Structures are given as C-alpha cells and as structure tokens.
C-alpha cells in the first residue's frame, strides 16, 4: 500500500470478524462519513460507500486474502 491509497476495514462489534474490506485511491483530503445505512468515502470521480449492514458480496470479499 502507498501513501495515495486509503484502506477501510469494517469489523463486527467484537472486532473478531471482518465484514468489509476496501481500498480507495486518495486524490485529496480524506473525507469519511457514516449514516444509518452506509459508510462512505469521498473519492474522485465518484463517491464510494459500504452499505450497513454489509452486503453478502462485501462479506465474501472480506474473506479473500
């Protein structure tokens, strides 16, 4: 990982199980936020988000090395 990337991991309440794992390219000041239904990261050209609860696809990807 380099200085121009952001790595976001979402874990369960116990911190034992990873539920989502994303890497984003950072072009400016990081801006992370959350709401009832998502966690988002402002990226260029589009904003990216992780749905809450994470989707089945997010959970499966989090298990991959």
C-alpha positions as CSV (number, residue, x, y, z in Angstrom):
1,X,0.0,0.0,0.0
2,X,1.3,3.5,-0.8
3,X,0.6,7.0,0.6
4,X,-2.0,7.7,-2.1
5,X,-4.4,4.9,-1.0
6,X,-6.9,4.5,1.8
7,X,-7.7,1.1,3.3
8,X,-11.0,0.8,5.1
9,X,-11.9,-2.3,7.1
10,X,-15.3,-2.8,8.8
11,X,-15.4,-5.4,11.7
12,X,-18.2,-6.8,13.8
13,X,-18.8,-5.4,17.3
14,X,-16.3,-7.8,18.9
15,X,-13.6,-6.9,16.4
16,X,-13.1,-10.5,15.6
17,X,-14.7,-10.8,12.2
18,X,-14.0,-8.6,9.2
19,X,-17.3,-7.7,7.4
20,X,-15.9,-5.5,4.6
21,X,-12.5,-4.6,3.2
22,X,-12.0,-1.8,0.6
23,X,-9.0,0.1,-0.8
24,X,-9.5,3.5,-2.4
25,X,-7.2,5.8,-4.3
26,X,-6.9,9.1,-2.5
27,X,-6.5,12.3,-4.5
28,X,-7.1,14.8,-1.9
29,X,-8.1,15.3,1.7
30,X,-9.8,12.2,3.0
31,X,-13.5,12.6,3.9
32,X,-15.1,9.6,5.7
33,X,-18.6,9.7,7.0
34,X,-21.4,7.4,8.0
35,X,-25.2,7.3,8.3
36,X,-27.7,4.7,9.3
37,X,-27.4,2.8,6.1
38,X,-23.8,3.4,4.9
39,X,-20.2,4.4,5.5
40,X,-18.8,6.5,2.7
41,X,-15.5,7.7,1.5
42,X,-15.3,10.7,-0.9
43,X,-13.2,9.6,-3.9
44,X,-12.7,11.0,-7.3
45,X,-14.5,10.8,-9.7
46,X,-17.3,9.1,-7.7
47,X,-18.1,8.6,-4.0
48,X,-17.8,5.1,-2.7
49,X,-19.7,3.5,0.1
50,X,-20.2,0.3,2.1
51,X,-23.8,-0.5,2.9
52,X,-24.8,-1.2,6.5
53,X,-25.2,-4.0,7.1
54,X,-22.6,-5.0,4.6
55,X,-23.9,-6.9,1.6
56,X,-23.2,-10.6,1.0
57,X,-20.7,-9.7,-1.6
58,X,-18.8,-7.4,0.8
59,X,-18.7,-10.2,3.4
60,X,-17.4,-12.8,0.8
61,X,-14.7,-10.4,-0.4
62,X,-13.6,-9.7,3.1
63,X,-12.7,-13.4,3.5
64,X,-10.4,-13.4,0.5
65,X,-6.7,-12.8,1.0
